[in-house]
Amino acid sequence: MPVLNVKAHIDINATREQVQHVLTDFQSWPAWSPWLYIEPEAKLTYRGGAGEIGHGYDWLGDKTGSGGMSLTKISAQRVECDLQFLKPFKSQADIAFDLEELAPDITRVTWLMDSSLPFFMFWMKESMSGMIKADYARGLALLKDYIEKEKIPSSASDAVKVSVPEVSYVGIQATCSMSDIASVMGTSFDTLSTASTNGQFSVSGRPFCLYNDIDFKRQRFTFTAAMPCDEGANVDAPLVAAHRPACTALKVMHTGAFRHLPNAWAKLLADAKAQKHKPVKSQHPFELYLNDATDIDEAELLTELYLPLKS
């Protein structure tokens, strides 16, 4: 059967003991699990005592399927778990968290998975590995905030169907790794802002970003940072003047730090599947930024996410 080996890591400002305490208490997982973020209403039941071999939890959800996880081994440097999936299909995975002390109060957490796919899904091996790695990355970002801040500056509304008008815009396209998207996108919007200040075009609304392509196999994004403008803007390369067409879309409102937007997108896609909506491939998903990160606390940032749908 096709073998899956996935890992992702993050550095957390906490001792190994503090990190291990959270990882080995499954009742803390709803606060930072990337899958329970998607479906916080999933039914959870717990087994055994926190931090003890055999401690575990089972979940049952409409979006997350069903299964269970149990602690199998604990040491100062590593936590190991057995993960059993029941739905959408039966499978098993060995899960581990390696805890490396970089400094007395800095721990590198590496989340690993060894598993396999059913034979008939062999063609999905690379894309599944990429998607799981992306899930791990967004979960580790939640875990870092949960441990360091004791709260997570992120929440996402349930998805609703809306009509979105056409918009003229000036944009700049870029491609980068998933880990670099924040800095590259920031540079792109700085370029647009400078062009506007220099009189190349006048901004007529809130900035937004079109996601042109997401390559999970290579962990790369292609996006267009954009600012609405009056029709007929005349700009110089690499800027382009274009239109975002009107559409019917599924919308989620995210409140909180930009670094947690991948979790809101995961919720939007899960809601679309649960509500049996189909995205339209000819139009790109996009996010609209309703306030300015330089003016307010990150926990108060408002971002609307839109997934264009088939009629």
Residue, then its C-alpha position, 0 to 999 in steps of 0.5 A: m500500500p502507498v506509504l505516507n510519511v509526513k512531518a512539520h515543526i514549530d518552535i515554541n517559547a516554553t519548556r519541554e515539560q510545558v509542551q508535553h503536558v498539553l500534548t498528553d492531555f487530550q482534553s486540551w486538544p479541542a483548543w488547538s486541533p486543526w480538525l476540531y477547529i473545523e468542527p468544534e461541535a464534533k462529539l468527543t469522549y475521553r478515556g483514561g487519565a491525562g498523561e498516562i499510557g492508554h489515555g485517549y479520545d474518540w471523535l464523531g463528526d459530520k465533517t471530520g468523520s470518526g476515529g480515536m487516538s491513544l497515548t502509547k509511549i511517553s518520554a522527555q523527548r518524544v510522545e507517541c500515539d496510535l491513531q485509528f480512523l473509522k470514517p470516511f474510511k478505515s486506516q491506522a497511523d503512528i503519530a509522534f511528537d519529537l520535543e527538542e530543547l533549543a534553549p531552557d524555554i524554547t522547544r522545537v516540536t516536530w509532528l510526525m505521521d507514519s501511515s498508508l493509504p488504501f491501494f486504490m488511492f495510490w494516485m493521491k499519495e503526494s497530494m495527501s502528504g502535502m495536505i496533511k503537512a499543511d494541516y499539521a502546520r496550521g495545527l502547530a501554529l494554534l498550539k504555539d499560541y495556545i501554549e505561549k498566550e494561553k488563548i488563540p486569536s482566531s475564530a471563524s463563522d459558519a459559512v453562508k451563501v452570498s452574492v458578490p459584485e464585480v470589482s475593478y482592481v490593480g494587482i500584482q501576482a507572486t509565487c512563493s512557498m507556504s512558509d513565506i506567504a506572509s512576507v511575500m504578500g506584505t511586500s506585494f501590498d507595499t508595492l501596490s501602496t507605493a504605486s497608488t501613492n505615486g498616482q498610478f491609480s486611486v484606491s476605491g475599497r478594501p484590499f483583497c487577495l486572489y488565490n490563483d493556485i495552491d500546490f500542496k505537493r510542492q507546498r507553494f502558493t500563487f496569489t494576486a495581491a489586489m486593491p480595488c480601483d476605478e475602471g480604466a486604470n493604466v499601470d506599469a508592469p509588473l502591476v496589472a489592471a483587471h476585473r474580479p467578476a461577480c459571483t455567488a460565493l460561500k463566505v466565512m468571517h475570520t476574526g483574529a491573526f492573519r497567521h491563522l487564516p489557513n484554519a478559516w480556509a479549511k473550515l470554509l472548504a469543509d462547510a462547502k463539502a458538508q453543504k454540498h456546494k461545488p466551487v467554480k474552477s474558472q474563478h479564484p477564491f479570495e479574501l477581503y481585509l476589512n481593517d488594517a493590521t497596523d491600527i489594531d490588535e491582531a485579535e480584532l482583525l476581520t477578514e472575509l473569505y470567499l469561495p466562488l460557487k457553481s450556479 
